[in-house]
Amino acid sequence: MLTVKPFWCAVALMFVCANVTAQLKTDKTVIDSNSGAATISVSFSRLVQGDLYLATAVDGELYFFGDAGRNYTKTVTPYTQNANFFADKVVLKLDSNGVPPAVYSLYQVVTPVGKSPLNVNNWLGGLSELKLSVNLPVEPASILPFSPPTVTPSPVPSSEPTPAPAIPTLSPTPVPVVECTLPEASFLQLAKDDKDDSETKADACSSTSADTDPLALLAAGKALYKSKGCSGCHGINPKPNAYNILKGKDPLAVREAINKNKGSMGFLKGISDADLQAIAAYLKTF
């Protein structure tokens, strides 16, 4: 059995041609027990003849959908051999039953008949990629308790003259100086500022505990790395730095990537800064 080494997976799958003539499409990118199955199709902009390959990466290893999706194997196997492809072609229907929670990447490429998909020179029209979020928790929206308004009766105007209010004598009250020691994770948030911003630092002091237990922070970061779906794309062990996961040591860089939906990370938009700091602390151990 021919298996694909993780190194060659990374070389082959991270090189994307600019002239892609086929695109993976789906009717839903988030799949769970409530969403039902997702329909995956390939849309061809022009006629292409050859072998069609479909694959997904799990923990740094490449798995192929062979025999029109009926087989799932590490062996390099075409989805369809020696065929003509044009317009839209439905290739898979995927549901969430028994699938570990993660963000999965699905890859598609067409090669000349009998040629390897792991050689980029064999790609006819380039590589298409689609990311699917499967069985990942959705951050609930915050719901504030409803408090009915208090109705105060309007006062009845009086005919008596209203005495002028006394002007109180004000004495300045000294503001106590509170020393704040920020943990390392909070200093990471302030490190990119070119000048000292006392207001920003004060906000960080008010929201960050100075006596955070480092061991508890690492344990929380390790658990969040799995529960938030990081291990699905980057592998259970971050040490090999799959898809540059060790850049996550900088929480600000991760937040920027989430906000810009880089690598389809936008689904993590609801994650808190504290969770990002915990994950960053865990990644610093590698």
Backbone as a ProteinNet text record, in pm:
[ID]
protein_1_A
[PRIMARY]
MLTVKPFWCAVALMFVCANVTAQLKTDKTVIDSNSGAATISVSFSRLVQGDLYLATAVDGELYFFGDAGRNYTKTVTPYTQNANFFADKVVLKLDSNGVPPAVYSLYQVVTPVGKSPLNVNNWLGGLSELKLSVNLPVEPASILPFSPPTVTPSPVPSSEPTPAPAIPTLSPTPVPVVECTLPEASFLQLAKDDKDDSETKADACSSTSADTDPLALLAAGKALYKSKGCSGCHGINPKPNAYNILKGKDPLAVREAINKNKGSMGFLKGISDADLQAIAAYLKTF
[TERTIARY]
85.7	0	88.9	61.2	138.4	73.4	146.1	93.6	165.4	102.3	156.9	222	351.1	420.9	374	364.4	315.9	394.5	526.7	606	558.4	536.9	492.9	350	270.3	134	142.3	228.2	239.7	288.7	388.4	441.7	335.2	263.2	165.3	44.4	-6	-134.9	-124.6	-6.2	6.6	43.4	71.3	99.4	-29.4	-86.7	-215.7	-196.7	-236.6	-221.7	-318.2	-277.8	-362.3	-472.6	-452.8	-550.8	-638.9	-704.1	-790.6	-912.8	-939.4	-1054.9	-1168.7	-1147.1	-1252.8	-1256.6	-1376.1	-1392.4	-1483.1	-1439.2	-1525	-1631.7	-1755.3	-1865.7	-1947.5	-2018.7	-2106.2	-2224.6	-2334.4	-2451.5	-2443.4	-2347.4	-2327.2	-2184.6	-2119.5	-1981.3	-1974.9	-2086.8	-2093.7	-2187.1	-2134.8	-2211.7	-2216.4	-2338.4	-2354.3	-2481.7	-2522.5	-2639.2	-2768.1	-2768.2	-2889.6	-2893.8	-2779.5	-2774	-2808.8	-2796.7	-2815	-2689.1	-2695.7	-2578	-2547.5	-2418.8	-2374.8	-2351.4	-2393.3	-2370.5	-2247.3	-2147.1	-2022.3	-2021.9	-1990	-1984.3	-1859.6	-1823.2	-1711.2	-1767.2	-1733.5	-1782.6	-1666.1	-1678.3	-1573.2	-1610.2	-1516.4	-1542	-1516	-1443.9	-1421	-1405	-1408.3	-1397	-1257.1	-1251.9	-1125.3	-1136.9	-1033	-1031.9	-915.6	-941	-834.8	-888.9	-806.1	-843.8	-876.4	-990.6	-1032.9	-997.1	-927.7	-890.2	-958.6	-1010.6	-1064.3	-991.2	-947.9	-873.4	-901.7	-873.7	-884.3	-763.6	-725.9	-611.1	-661.8	-614.8	-651.3	-522.9	-498.5	-377.8	-251.2	-243.9	-123.7	-110.1	-208.5	-204.1	-315.6	-287.3	-380.3	-460.6	-593.9	-683.7	-760.2	-772.4	-835.9	-973.9	-1068	-1199.4	-1190.2	-1192.2	-1179.8	-1309.6	-1313	-1429.4	-1557.6	-1556.2	-1673.5	-1719.1	-1623	-1654.8	-1689.8	-1688.3	-1724.3	-1607.6	-1485.2	-1367.3	-1302.5	-1240.3	-1171.5	-1038.3	-927.8	-801.5	-682.9	-570.4	-445.7	-378	-418.5	-360.3	-403.9	-309.6	-342.9	-437.1	-564.5	-669	-755.9	-782.7	-869.2	-1015.3	-1085.7	-1230.9	-1297	-1255.7	-1304.3	-1186.4	-1175.8	-1065.9	-1110	-1019.9	-1033.4	-1174.9	-1212.4	-1347.1	-1338.5	-1447.7	-1460.1	-1541	-1494.5	-1561.1	-1594.6	-1720.3	-1764.7	-1886.5	-1901.6	-2013.1	-2005.9	-2121.7	-2124.8	-2138	-2059.6	-2064.7	-2071.3	-2181.1	-2192.7	-2101	-2014.4	-1916.2	-1937.1	-1988.8	-2003.5	-2125.8	-2181.3	-2279.5	-2225.2	-2193.4	-2127.3	-2217.8	-2228.1	-2298.7	-2200	-2248.3	-2159.9	-2152.8	-2223.6	-2229.4	-2091.3	-2045.7	-1919.7	-1795.4	-1808	-1691.2	-1639	-1510.7	-1454.9	-1466	-1494.3	-1507.4	-1376.4	-1382.1	-1262.3	-1302.9	-1208.4	-1223.4	-1145.8	-1215	-1153.4	-1136.6	-1021.6	-996.5	-1019.5	-1096.4	-1122.2	-1051.1	-976.1	-897.2	-943.2	-934.8	-973.7	-872	-835.8	-745.2	-771.4	-748.3	-757.6	-618.5	-579.2	-449.4	-470.6	-370.2	-378.5	-395.5	-452.8	-483.2	-356.2	-363.6	-253.1	-142.3	-152.6	-47.3	-75.2	32.8	20.9	-31.2	-125.7	-173.5	-75.4	28.8	124.9	234.3	232.5	325.8	249.6	286	209.9	215.4	315	324.1	215.4	149.3	42.8	-95.8	-107.1	-238.6	-292.8	-412.5	-479.2	-571.1	-522.5	-605.2	-589.9	-503.4	-477.4	-553.8	-531.4	-589	-700.8	-812.5	-923.9	-935.5	-963.9	-973	-1103.2	-1162.6	-1285.6	-1272.2	-1304.1	-1296.3	-1436.7	-1450.3	-1578.2	-1561.2	-1650.2	-1652.5	-1751.9	-1701	-1784.5	-1790.6	-1912.3	-1939.2	-1866.1	-1834	-1769.3	-1876	-1852.5	-1952.3	-1963	-2084	-2110.1	-2118	-2042.3	-2043.8	-2183.3	-2250	-2383.9	-2377.9	-2479.5	-2486.7	-2526	-2471.3	-2502.4	-2644.3	-2724.4	-2862.4	-2874	-2905.1	-2916.9	-3056	-3066.7	-3198.9	-3283	-3414.1	-3503.6	-3555.6	-3541.9	-3594.6	-3699.6	-3825	-3928.2	-3898	-3929.4	-3901.4	-3986.1	-3928.2	-3999	-4069.6	-4201.7	-4281.1	-4291.5	-4243	-4248	-4351.9	-4451.2	-4553.9	-4493.2	-4545.7	-4497	-4543.4	-4456.5	-4496.5	-4595.9	-4687.4	-4785.5	-4718.6	-4720.5	-4654.5	-4717.6	-4634	-4679.2	-4674.9	-4767.2	-4769.3	-4669	-4614.2	-4515.8	-4384.3	-4316.7	-4186.2	-4084.5	-4001.7	-3899.3	-3771.6	-3723.9	-3600.2	-3481.4	-3387.8	-3266.6	-3184.2	-3130.8	-3051.1	-2919.6	-2879.8	-2752.6	-2637.9	-2533.9	-2416.3	-2319.7	-2296	-2207.6	-2061.9	-1988.1	-1843.7	-1775.5	-1701.2	-1638.6	-1493.2	-1455.6	-1315.8	-1261.2	-1146.4	-1092	-1057.5	-1094.1	-1064.6	-945.6	-840.3	-723.4	-758	-705.9	-728.3	-614.9	-646.8	-539.2	-469.8	-339.6	-261	-258.1	-305	-310.6	-202.2	-112.1	-6.6	-65.4	-32.5	-83	33.4	39.9	141.9	72.8	102.1	36.6	108.7	34.9	99.8	152.4	233.2	299.8	200.2	87.5	-9.2	-64.1	-82.2	-135	-30.1	96.7	201.3	210.1	172.1	172.3	74.8	-36.2	-135	-85.6	4.4	51.9	184.2	246.3	382.2	390.6	281.2	287	258	226.5	204.9	339.4	352.6	479.3	504.1	399.1	417.2	337	373.7	306.5	166.8	68.1	-71.2	-125.7	-128	-166	-310.2	-396.4	-537.8	-555.2	-482.5	-489.8	-438.3	-326.9	-269.3	-365	-432.7	-527.6	-641.7	-689.2	-795.6	-749	-626.1	-574.7	-561.4	-520.4	-507.4	-641.9	-744.9	-875.1	-937.2	-896.4	-961.9	-875.6	-749.8	-658.9	-611.6	-618.9	-573.7	-423.1	-357.1	-211.7	-158.8	-241.5	-192.5	-246.9	-257	-304.8	-210.5	-266.8	-187.1	-132.7	0.3	55.8	17.9	18	-15.9	-161.5	-249.8	-391.3	-410.7	-333.4	-343.2	-299.5	-190.2	-142.8	-243.5	-301.5	-400.5	-523	-566.6	-682.2	-649.5	-527.7	-487.7	-484	-434	-427.6	-567.9	-660.7	-798.6	-867	-844.6	-907	-851.3	-723.4	-661.5	-738.3	-789.5	-865.6	-1012.5	-1073.8	-1218.6	-1258.2	-1169.4	-1200.7	-1168.4	-1118.1	-1096.9	-959	-863.6	-728.9	-661.7	-681.6	-612.9	-663.8	-781.8	-835.5	-752.5	-705.4	-624.6	-475.4	-434.9	-291.5	-234	-316.1	-266.7	-275.8	-288.7	-300.5	-173.1	-57.5	70.1	114.6	118.6	155.7	302.9	388.1	532.6	576.5	518.8	562.7	528.4	451.1	417	340.5	244.8	164	84.2	91.8	22	53.4	178.4	227.7	148.2	107.9	28.9	105.7	241.2	317.5	315.3	262.4	237.8	129.4	54.7	-49.3	5.6	139.7	197.3	166.9	129.5	93.5	-58.5	-128.9	-275.7	-326.8	-250.7	-295.1	-295.7	-194.2	-188.1	-303.9	-339	-450.9	-582.1	-601.1	-724.4	-737.4	-626.2	-630.2	-667.3	-610.6	-642.2	-789.5	-845.2	-987.4	-1074.6	-1041.4	-1122.1	-1120.3	-1006.2	-994.1	-1030	-1073.2	-1112	-1000.7	-876.3	-764.6	-772.2	-752.9	-759.4	-893.7	-1000.3	-1136.7	-1146.5	-1072.7	-1075.7	-1187.1	-1269.9	-1373.7	-1475.5	-1489.1	-1587.1	-1549.7	-1424.2	-1379.3	-1401.8	-1482.3	-1496.4	-1545.9	-1621.5	-1675.3	-1579.7	-1459.3	-1366.3	-1317.8	-1302.8	-1264.2	-1113.8	-1071	-927.9	-859.8	-929.7	-870.7	-841.6	-933.6	-910.3	-792.1	-780.7	-666.9	-535.5	-534.2	-412.6	-375.7	-477.1	-449.6	-391.2	-449	-395.7	-253.4	-227.9	-93.2	6.8	-33.8	55	89.2	-10.2	14.8	110.8	92.8	179.2	322.8	342.8	478.9	561.8	497.4	573.3	636.9	614.9	671.4	778.6
-120.1	0	124.5	217	340.9	445.8	493.3	598.2	727.8	840.7	972.7	1027.4	1057.1	1112.8	1256.2	1297.1	1432.2	1541.7	1523.9	1628.7	1653.5	1544.2	1560.5	1611.2	1577.4	1634.2	1785.7	1835.2	1979.8	2046.5	1986	2044.5	2048.4	1937.3	1928.9	2015.7	2018.5	2081.8	2229.8	2279.8	2422.4	2501.5	2432.9	2499.5	2503.6	2621.9	2634.3	2714	2658.4	2727.3	2844.6	2945.8	3064.1	3042.2	2950.3	2931.1	2810.2	2808.8	2696.2	2695.4	2581.1	2570.5	2493.1	2436.8	2363.4	2410.5	2424.9	2473.4	2378.7	2344.6	2269.7	2362.7	2315.6	2394.9	2308.6	2373.8	2302.2	2390.1	2325.4	2401.5	2442	2387.1	2429.1	2397.5	2491.7	2472.5	2433.1	2442	2400.4	2280.1	2167.6	2043.2	1992.9	1968.2	1908	1824.3	1779.6	1691.4	1762.3	1895.5	1970.6	2016.5	2017.1	2076.1	1978.6	1848.4	1752.2	1739.2	1658	1630.4	1748	1762.5	1864.7	1799.3	1868	1819.8	1888.6	1808.9	1861.6	1838.2	1941.2	1927.8	1996.9	1962.3	2026.7	2095.8	2223.8	2301.9	2327.5	2278.9	2293.9	2406.8	2499.9	2612.6	2576.4	2466.6	2419.1	2267.2	2206.4	2060.9	2016.4	1917.8	1860.5	1709.1	1644.2	1498.2	1442.3	1336.4	1275.1	1201.1	1194.7	1129.5	1236.4	1221.5	1315.3	1257	1337.2	1295.2	1384.9	1322.7	1393.6	1342	1434	1392.4	1488.7	1443.1	1528.1	1501.4	1602.3	1589	1571.4	1467.3	1439.8	1417.2	1503.3	1492.2	1483.2	1564.2	1569.3	1458.3	1369.3	1260.9	1278.6	1235.6	1253.4	1125.2	1139.9	1027.3	1055.6	954.4	969.6	903.4	971.1	913.5	842.8	710.2	633.9	570.3	522.5	450.6	530.7	655.7	744.9	767.6	770.1	800.4	680.5	560.8	441.7	389.4	430	390	512.2	492.1	599.3	541	582.6	512.8	608.1	567.2	642.9	617.3	512.6	481.4	585.8	631.5	729.9	664.2	703.2	638.8	745.6	737.9	838.4	818.8	929.4	924.2	868	919.3	871.2	867.5	760.2	744.7	770.6	835.3	849.2	891.7	1011.9	1061.9	1206.5	1252.8	1392.6	1466.4	1583.7	1661.3	1799.7	1839.8	1972.5	2011.8	2143.7	2198.5	2145.5	2120.9	2081.3	1929.6	1874	1729.9	1708.6	1649	1616.2	1497.9	1514.9	1410	1343.9	1417.2	1359.8	1416.9	1337.4	1385.5	1346.5	1446.1	1422	1462.2	1373.8	1411.5	1406.1	1438.2	1452.4	1326.7	1221.4	1101.5	1038	1029.5	962.4	1037.6	1163.9	1241.7	1323.3	1311.9	1392.1	1540.8	1624.8	1768.7	1830.2	1903.1	1967.4	2046.8	2125	2188.2	2102.9	2049.7	1959.5	2030.4	2008.4	2060.5	1949.4	1980.4	1886.7	1940.2	1853.8	1894.9	1819.5	1888	1827.5	1866.5	1771.4	1798.8	1696.3	1736.5	1646	1633	1509.5	1483.3	1408.5	1408	1318.8	1174.2	1091.3	952.9	881.2	824	745.6	825.2	959.3	1042.3	1068.5	1088.7	1108.5	1248	1258.8	1391.1	1460.9	1391	1450.4	1527.8	1525.2	1603.3	1721.4	1842.9	1961.3	1982.5	1926.6	1941.5	1862	1771.3	1690.1	1751.3	1860.9	1918.4	1987.5	1950.5	2014.2	2123.9	2246.9	2358.9	2394.5	2326	2366.4	2286.7	2325.3	2256.2	2340.2	2277.1	2345.7	2295.1	2387.2	2351.1	2404	2327.2	2366.2	2326.3	2417.2	2388.1	2366.1	2262.8	2227.8	2221	2286.9	2279.8	2171.1	2067.3	1951	1932.3	1931.6	1901	1993.2	2114.5	2209.2	2289.2	2321.6	2399.2	2540.1	2593.3	2730.6	2816.7	2927.1	3015.1	3075.6	3055.2	3112	3263.4	3328.9	3473.9	3509.3	3619.8	3663.8	3719.5	3673.2	3719.1	3790.6	3918	3996.7	3979.3	3971.1	3958.3	4082.1	4061	4172.2	4230.3	4360.6	4430.5	4529.7	4514.3	4608.2	4748.4	4850.6	4988.2	5027.5	5109.3	5160.4	5290.1	5292.7	5411	5499.1	5621.5	5717.4	5823.8	5844.1	5945.6	6085.3	6165.4	6302.7	6385.6	6469.3	6552.1	6660.2	6691.2	6797.5	6931.9	7023.5	7153.4	7227.4	7294	7369	7518.1	7589.4	7734.6	7803.5	7727.9	7786.6	7811	7920.8	7947.1	7840.6	7804.1	7702.8	7770	7732.5	7795.2	7754.1	7846.4	7817.2	7711.5	7615.2	7510.8	7565.9	7510.1	7552	7497.3	7578.3	7536.4	7468.2	7337.6	7267.3	7306	7292.6	7316.5	7184.7	7183.8	7061.8	7055.4	6941.6	6918.4	6807	6828.7	6722.8	6597.3	6484	6354.6	6291.4	6261.3	6200.9	6062.9	6035.3	5906.3	5812.6	5698.3	5606.3	5547.5	5528.2	5467.1	5316.9	5242.3	5097.1	5037.8	4963	4896.7	4772.9	4756.5	4641.3	4567.6	4439.5	4355.1	4264.2	4285	4206.8	4075.5	3965.7	3839.3	3847	3749.7	3752.4	3760.7	3689.3	3687.5	3825.9	3909.8	4044.1	4134.7	4117.2	4197.5	4170.7	4047.6	4018.6	4108.8	4141.1	4226.9	4370.4	4413.9	4551.6	4566.3	4454.9	4460.2	4531.6	4527.6	4586.6	4736.6	4795.9	4939.7	5010.5	5115.4	5186.5	5280.4	5319.4	5409.5	5359	5408.1	5363.3	5421.5	5337.1	5380.7	5342.7	5437.9	5406.3	5360.9	5416.7	5377.4	5232.3	5191.1	5051.7	4958.6	4998.4	4914.6	4903	5012.2	5008.3	4912.9	4915.2	4821.7	4678.3	4650.4	4514	4473.7	4570.2	4539.5	4504.7	4577.6	4556.5	4424.2	4368.5	4247	4122.9	4134.8	4020.9	4000.4	3879	3848.5	3837.6	3900.3	3899.8	3769.8	3694.9	3573.7	3447.8	3452.9	3337	3219.2	3102.1	2981.9	2936.1	2938	2900.4	2758.9	2665.6	2527.5	2515	2588.1	2585.5	2647.4	2754.3	2819.9	2725.3	2650.5	2555.4	2442.5	2393.2	2285.7	2333.3	2456.8	2512	2530.1	2579.4	2598.7	2469	2362.3	2231.9	2180.5	2195.6	2150.2	2232.5	2365.9	2452.6	2425	2389.5	2358.4	2246.1	2151.3	2041.1	2078.1	2137.3	2160.7	2267.6	2363.6	2469.1	2429.2	2307	2258.4	2283.3	2338.5	2365.3	2236.5	2128.1	2002.7	1940.3	1980.7	1922.9	1956.4	2084.6	2126	2109.6	2139.7	2150	2025.4	1925.6	1803.7	1808.5	1690.5	1683.1	1732.4	1707.7	1754.7	1878	1997.5	2119.5	2125.3	2038.9	2051.5	2053.3	1970.1	1975.5	2107	2194.9	2327	2315	2222.3	2205.9	2332.2	2381.1	2503.7	2620.6	2629.4	2742.9	2764.6	2656.4	2670.3	2743.2	2732.4	2795.4	2947.9	3003.5	3147.7	3185.9	3085.1	3109.3	3145.3	3148	3196.2	3344.3	3413.2	3555.2	3567.5	3591.4	3599	3708	3818.8	3926.6	3881.5	3805	3755.1	3659.6	3577.4	3484.2	3560.5	3662.7	3742.2	3808.9	3861.8	3925.2	3824.2	3703	3599	3560.2	3553.9	3520.5	3629.8	3756.9	3868.9	3877.1	3839	3844.2	3710.5	3613	3479.8	3414.1	3432.8	3367	3216.8	3137	2991.9	2944.3	3020.6	2987	2979.7	3068.7	3070	3157.9	3214.8	3305.5	3242.8	3107.9	3042.3	3056.9	3097.1	3116.1	3258.9	3338	3478.9	3502	3406.7	3424.1	3386.5	3338.7	3295.3	3415.6	3398.9	3510.1	3532.3	3655.1	3684.9	3594.8	3563.6	3477.1	3338.2	3286.2	3154.9	3159.1	3267.9	3280.4	3286.8	3356.8	3365.8	3229.8	3152.2	3019.2	2927.4	2932.8	2851.2	2893.7	3026.3	3076.2	3027.6	3027.8	2979.9	2832.4	2754.5	2611.9	2594.3	2674.8	2662.3	2703.6	2788.4	2831.9	2719.8	2610.2	2498.1	2413.3	2450.2	2373.1	2455.1
0	0	0	-91.5	-98.6	-11	88.6	175.2	145.6	182.7	154.5	279.1	272	386.8	412.1	541.2	572.2	502.2	484.1	419.7	278	202.1	64.2	57.6	159.5	166.4	172.8	260.7	279.3	152.2	85.8	-37.2	-145.2	-160	-268.4	-243.8	-119.6	-93.4	-63.3	-30.1	-1.1	-126.4	-239.4	-365.3	-446.1	-466	-535	-662.8	-775.1	-902.6	-911.7	-988.7	-1001.9	-1104.5	-1199.2	-1306.5	-1280	-1163.5	-1128.3	-1220	-1283.6	-1372.4	-1309.3	-1190.5	-1119.4	-974.9	-919.2	-783.1	-705.1	-582.2	-490.8	-435.1	-426.3	-372.9	-277.4	-185.5	-92.5	-56.1	-18.1	23.9	170.4	246.5	385.4	425.8	494.6	540.3	687.2	758.7	898.9	907.4	957.1	961.6	1105.1	1156	1288	1287.6	1406.6	1414.5	1375.5	1378.5	1345.6	1200.1	1132.6	998.7	887.6	913.9	806.3	722.7	617.9	535	442.9	410.5	315.5	179.9	74.2	-61.8	-118.6	-157.3	-212	-362.5	-439.4	-584.9	-638.3	-761.6	-830.9	-953.8	-969.5	-1082.6	-1178.9	-1302	-1403.1	-1498.9	-1520.5	-1610.4	-1756.3	-1779.3	-1916.1	-1913.1	-2028.1	-2037.7	-1996	-1904.3	-1858.6	-1867.9	-1922	-1933.2	-1852.3	-1772.6	-1694.5	-1574.3	-1468.9	-1343	-1238.9	-1171.5	-1067	-930.4	-848.4	-713.3	-610.9	-503.4	-387.5	-264.5	-178.2	-58.8	55.2	177.1	295.5	384.2	464.2	554.8	697.3	765.2	904.3	982.8	1082	1164.8	1079.9	974.2	892.7	790.8	778.9	681.3	579.3	457.4	347.1	323.6	314.6	288.5	158.7	74.5	-56	-57.5	-127.7	-154	-289.7	-288.2	-411.8	-454.4	-579.2	-632	-611	-659.9	-651.3	-507.6	-413.5	-274.9	-190.2	-247.8	-169.9	-86.1	-118.1	-41.6	21.7	137.2	210.2	256.4	196.5	217.2	207.1	269.3	256	121.1	52.4	-77.6	-180.1	-261.7	-365.3	-465.8	-458.5	-538.5	-603.3	-734.2	-797.9	-760.2	-752.1	-731.6	-857.8	-972.7	-1102.1	-1199.2	-1277.8	-1371.5	-1515.2	-1590.6	-1736.1	-1777.2	-1735.7	-1765.4	-1812	-1873.5	-1913.5	-1808.1	-1767.4	-1663	-1717.6	-1695.3	-1738.3	-1655.7	-1633.7	-1554.6	-1411.1	-1347.9	-1206.9	-1193.6	-1100.1	-1074.3	-923.6	-873	-730.4	-701	-599.6	-570	-433.8	-334.5	-200.5	-131.2	-38.8	58.4	195.1	277.7	405.8	521.2	623.7	745.8	862	981.8	1098.2	1183.8	1147.5	1232.3	1248.5	1373.8	1403.6	1363.4	1323	1279.9	1398	1433.4	1543.3	1511.6	1612.3	1587.4	1540.8	1429.7	1374.4	1251	1199.4	1068.6	968.7	869.5	773.1	638.4	575	441	339.7	236.1	126.7	2.3	-66.8	-182.3	-307.1	-422.1	-549.9	-655.8	-740.9	-852.2	-962.1	-1086.8	-1201.5	-1262.3	-1295.1	-1357.3	-1488.6	-1576	-1692.1	-1645.9	-1729	-1691.6	-1644.7	-1523.2	-1469.7	-1404.6	-1399.2	-1341.1	-1192.8	-1115.9	-970.8	-937.6	-842.4	-799.5	-705.9	-660.7	-568.1	-640.2	-772.3	-853.4	-911.4	-868.8	-910.8	-1061.4	-1127.5	-1272.7	-1345	-1273.1	-1333.9	-1316.8	-1244.3	-1217.2	-1341.7	-1382.8	-1496.3	-1443.8	-1444	-1398.9	-1254.1	-1178.8	-1041.1	-937.8	-812.4	-696.4	-635.9	-602.3	-536.7	-393.4	-299	-157	-98.1	-6.1	63.1	209.2	300.5	443.6	499.6	584.1	645.5	796.7	869.3	1015.7	1055.7	1125.1	1158	1309.4	1363.3	1505.2	1602.3	1558.9	1649.7	1723.6	1852	1927.1	1873.3	1878.2	1836.4	1960.7	1961.4	2076.8	2093.3	2208.8	2227.1	2241.4	2190.5	2205.7	2348.4	2396.8	2532.8	2537.4	2632.3	2647.9	2781.3	2776.2	2897.7	2957.2	3091.2	3153.6	3128.1	3106.4	3079.4	3210	3222.8	3340	3293	3337.8	3293.7	3343.8	3264.5	3307.3	3428.1	3513.3	3631	3594.4	3617.5	3584.4	3708.4	3696.6	3807.3	3775.1	3865.1	3836.4	3830.7	3737.1	3723.5	3842.5	3899.1	4014	3972.7	4063.3	4038.7	4066.1	3970.3	3993.2	4111.2	4188.5	4306.3	4277.2	4342	4325.4	4416.8	4513	4604.5	4530.6	4563.1	4499.6	4541.3	4448.4	4473.8	4521.3	4641.8	4690.5	4604.5	4593.7	4516.3	4589	4517.9	4583.5	4636.8	4750.4	4809.2	4725.9	4709.7	4633.2	4728.2	4712.3	4805.8	4784.6	4890.8	4884	4849.8	4739.7	4692	4735.7	4789.1	4826.6	4738.1	4674.8	4587.5	4666.7	4611.4	4674.7	4603.9	4678.4	4612.1	4556	4436.5	4372	4409.7	4471.9	4511.6	4389.4	4398.8	4292.5	4315.2	4216	4227.8	4139.3	4200	4124.1	4055.2	3929.3	3854.7	3791.1	3814.6	3752	3651.6	3523.8	3420.1	3398.9	3383.4	3346.3	3203.8	3164.5	3034.6	2919.9	2931.5	2822.1	2794	2900.9	2880.3	2818.2	2854.1	2793.6	2644	2601.2	2458.5	2384.5	2450.2	2386.2	2372.4	2461.4	2459.9	2386.9	2348.3	2296.1	2162.4	2081.9	1949.1	1949	2064.9	2072.3	2066.6	1981.5	1969.7	2086.4	2158.1	2270.4	2388.5	2508.3	2629.2	2633.4	2637.7	2643.1	2779.7	2872.5	3009.8	3018.8	2931.1	2936.8	2895.1	2785.9	2741.2	2847.7	2913	3017.2	3135.3	3169.3	3280.9	3250.9	3123.6	3087.2	3102.9	3060.6	3072.6	3218	3304.8	3447.2	3508.3	3466.8	3529.7	3489.9	3371.8	3324.3	3335.5	3385.1	3391.4	3533.2	3583	3717.6	3719.9	3820.2	3826.9	3883.4	3952.4	4017.1	3948.6	3811.3	3737	3757.9	3784.6	3804.7	3669.3	3648.5	3517	3475.3	3570.2	3536	3492	3561.3	3523.3	3385.2	3355	3224.8	3113	3135.2	3034.7	3013	3124	3111.9	3034.9	3063.7	2991.9	2844.2	2814.6	2675.7	2597.4	2661	2593.8	2562	2658.8	2636.8	2528	2529.5	2429.4	2289.9	2280.7	2151.5	2081.2	2160.1	2101.4	2083.1	2188.1	2183.9	2083.4	2055.4	1959.2	1815.4	1796.1	1660.4	1603.2	1683.5	1631.7	1585.5	1663	1631.9	1502.7	1456.5	1334.4	1211.9	1203.7	1088.6	1114.9	1238.8	1268.3	1334.8	1363.1	1425.4	1576.7	1637.9	1783.3	1850.5	1789.4	1843.6	1765.7	1829.6	1756.7	1717.4	1773	1755	1608.3	1518.2	1377.2	1306.9	1373.8	1318.6	1186.9	1182.3	1061.5	1034.7	910.4	868.9	963.1	1011	1090.7	1218.7	1285.7	1407.9	1517.6	1517.4	1625.2	1617.2	1507.2	1505	1605.3	1650.4	1750.9	1886.7	1901.9	2027.4	2048.1	1942.3	1950.2	1940.2	2051.7	2046.6	1953.6	1940.9	1853	1707.1	1668.6	1531.2	1503.6	1602.8	1585.7	1573.4	1657.9	1651.4	1515.4	1461.5	1330	1221.7	1231.5	1133.1	1139.3	1262	1278.1	1218.1	1248.8	1199.1	1046.7	984.8	839.2	773.8	854.7	805.9	725.1	771.1	703.7	730.2	625	641.4	693.1	662.5	707.8	859.7	930.4	1076.5	1132.3	1043.8	1089.9	1182.7	1177.7	1265.2	1412.5	1442.5	1581.3	1630	1558.3	1590.9	1733.2	1787.4	1921.9	2033.1	2001.6	2106.5	2186.8	2316.3	2403	2399.2	2439.7	2447.8	2549.8	2659	2761.6	2705.3	2621	2560.7	2464.5	2385.4	2294.1	2370.5	2486.4	2566.6	2624.2	2664.2	2719.1	2611.6	2490.1	2380.4	2346.7	2345.9	2317.5	2421.7	2549	2655.3	2634.7	2591.6	2565	2447.8	2339.8	2222.5	2252.9	2352.5	2387.3	2447.7	2482.9	2539.1	2429.2	2300.8	2189.5	2119
[MASK]
++++++++++++++++++++++++++++++++++++++++++++++++++++++++++++++++++++++++++++++++++++++++++++++++++++++++++++++++++++++++++++++++++++++++++++++++++++++++++++++++++++++++++++++++++++++++++++++++++++++++++++++++++++++++++++++++++++++++++++++++++++++++++++++++++++++++++++++++++++++++++++++

